Amino acid sequence: MLNKTKAKRKLTRKEQRDLDIEIGFMVGVSQRDPRSCEAWRVLSEDYARRGNLEARLNADEQLARLEPNDPSVLYNLACSYSLKKQAEPAVNALSRAVAKGFREFKWLLKDPELGHVRKNPLFKKVWTKITAVQFHIG
């Protein structure tokens, strides 16, 4: 995810319990209001903290449907696809993120969640787009 500061560490039992309560609450919010972007954002982050990649991907896909022009949403979607080892949809989401204004290219090159996609030959497609963007703004 785009949040670069949170270190990956094991959650305490209390943190796990609190996270499960929050997930349950936000699932309820998202069921009552499927268009609640905030609910889907929180769910994506919570599922990431819980290590539930499938649920995180589902939340990110829903959020991308609701906010198709938000570069950070598209970037996070790319991260979810990469973690699920789905290179082609990850590259497509990254390309869309760059087209919509994503510019944190240094982070993109070291983000551990994108490790799978960076190793894939399809990544050249995104890197070509990034190079063109950097040339025009730099």
C-alpha positions as CSV (number, residue, x, y, z in Angstrom):
1,M,0.0,0.0,0.0
2,L,1.0,3.6,-0.5
3,N,1.5,4.0,3.3
4,K,5.3,3.8,3.6
5,T,5.6,4.4,7.3
6,K,3.9,1.4,8.8
7,A,6.3,-1.4,9.6
8,K,5.1,-5.0,9.2
9,R,5.0,-6.5,12.7
10,K,3.0,-9.2,14.3
11,L,-0.2,-7.9,15.9
12,T,-0.9,-8.5,19.6
13,R,-4.1,-10.5,20.5
14,K,-5.8,-7.2,21.5
15,E,-4.8,-5.5,18.3
16,Q,-6.1,-8.6,16.3
17,R,-9.4,-8.5,18.3
18,D,-9.8,-4.7,17.8
19,L,-9.0,-5.1,14.1
20,D,-11.6,-7.8,13.7
21,I,-14.2,-5.6,15.5
22,E,-13.4,-2.7,13.1
23,I,-13.5,-5.1,10.1
24,G,-16.9,-6.3,11.2
25,F,-18.2,-2.8,11.7
26,M,-16.9,-1.6,8.3
27,V,-18.3,-4.7,6.5
28,G,-21.7,-3.6,8.0
29,V,-21.2,0.0,6.8
30,S,-20.2,-1.2,3.3
31,Q,-23.3,-3.5,3.1
32,R,-25.6,-0.6,4.1
33,D,-23.8,1.8,1.8
34,P,-21.9,0.0,-0.9
35,R,-20.8,3.4,-2.3
36,S,-19.0,4.4,0.9
37,C,-15.4,5.0,-0.2
38,E,-14.2,5.5,3.3
39,A,-15.6,2.1,4.4
40,W,-13.8,0.4,1.4
41,R,-10.5,2.3,2.2
42,V,-10.6,1.2,5.8
43,L,-11.4,-2.4,4.9
44,S,-8.5,-2.5,2.4
45,E,-6.1,-1.3,5.1
46,D,-7.5,-3.6,7.7
47,Y,-7.4,-6.6,5.5
48,A,-3.8,-5.8,4.6
49,R,-2.9,-5.6,8.3
50,R,-4.7,-8.9,8.8
51,G,-2.9,-10.5,5.9
52,N,-6.2,-11.3,4.1
53,L,-5.0,-10.7,0.5
54,E,-8.2,-11.9,-1.2
55,A,-10.5,-9.7,0.9
56,R,-8.0,-6.8,0.4
57,L,-8.1,-7.3,-3.3
58,N,-11.9,-7.3,-3.3
59,A,-12.0,-4.1,-1.3
60,D,-9.5,-2.4,-3.6
61,E,-11.4,-3.5,-6.7
62,Q,-14.6,-2.1,-5.3
63,L,-12.9,1.2,-4.4
64,A,-11.4,1.4,-7.9
65,R,-14.9,1.1,-9.3
66,L,-16.0,3.9,-7.1
67,E,-13.0,6.2,-7.6
68,P,-11.5,5.2,-11.0
69,N,-9.6,8.5,-11.3
70,D,-7.8,8.4,-7.9
71,P,-4.1,7.5,-8.6
72,S,-3.5,6.3,-5.0
73,V,-6.5,3.9,-5.2
74,L,-5.2,2.5,-8.5
75,Y,-1.7,2.2,-7.1
76,N,-3.1,0.2,-4.1
77,L,-5.1,-2.0,-6.5
78,A,-1.8,-2.7,-8.4
79,C,-0.2,-3.7,-5.1
80,S,-3.0,-6.1,-4.3
81,Y,-2.8,-7.7,-7.7
82,S,1.0,-8.0,-7.4
83,L,0.7,-9.7,-4.0
84,K,-1.7,-12.1,-5.5
85,K,0.9,-12.7,-8.3
86,Q,-1.4,-11.3,-11.0
87,A,1.1,-9.4,-13.1
88,E,-1.1,-8.3,-16.0
89,P,-3.9,-6.6,-14.0
90,A,-1.2,-5.1,-11.7
91,V,0.6,-3.5,-14.7
92,N,-2.7,-2.3,-16.0
93,A,-3.6,-0.7,-12.6
94,L,-0.1,0.9,-12.4
95,S,-0.4,2.3,-15.9
96,R,-3.8,3.8,-15.0
97,A,-2.3,5.2,-11.8
98,V,0.5,6.9,-13.7
99,A,-1.9,8.2,-16.3
100,K,-4.1,9.7,-13.5
101,G,-1.2,11.5,-11.8
102,F,0.7,9.0,-9.6
103,R,4.3,10.4,-9.3
104,E,6.0,8.6,-6.4
105,F,8.2,6.7,-8.7
106,K,11.1,6.2,-6.3
107,W,8.7,4.5,-3.9
108,L,7.2,2.4,-6.7
109,L,10.7,1.0,-7.4
110,K,11.3,-0.2,-3.9
111,D,7.8,-0.9,-2.6
112,P,8.0,-4.6,-1.5
113,E,4.3,-5.1,-2.4
114,L,5.2,-4.6,-6.1
115,G,8.1,-7.0,-6.0
116,H,6.3,-9.6,-8.1
117,V,5.3,-7.2,-10.8
118,R,8.7,-5.5,-11.1
119,K,10.2,-8.9,-11.9
120,N,7.7,-9.4,-14.7
121,P,8.6,-8.4,-18.3
122,L,5.2,-6.5,-18.5
123,F,6.7,-4.0,-16.1
124,K,8.6,-2.5,-19.0
125,K,5.3,-1.1,-20.2
126,V,4.8,0.9,-17.1
127,W,8.5,1.9,-16.9
128,T,8.3,3.3,-20.4
129,K,5.3,5.4,-19.4
130,I,7.0,6.6,-16.2
131,T,10.1,7.6,-18.1
132,A,8.0,9.6,-20.5
133,V,6.2,11.3,-17.6
134,Q,9.5,12.1,-15.8
135,F,11.0,13.6,-19.0
136,H,8.0,15.9,-19.4
137,I,7.9,17.1,-15.8
138,G,11.6,17.0,-15.0
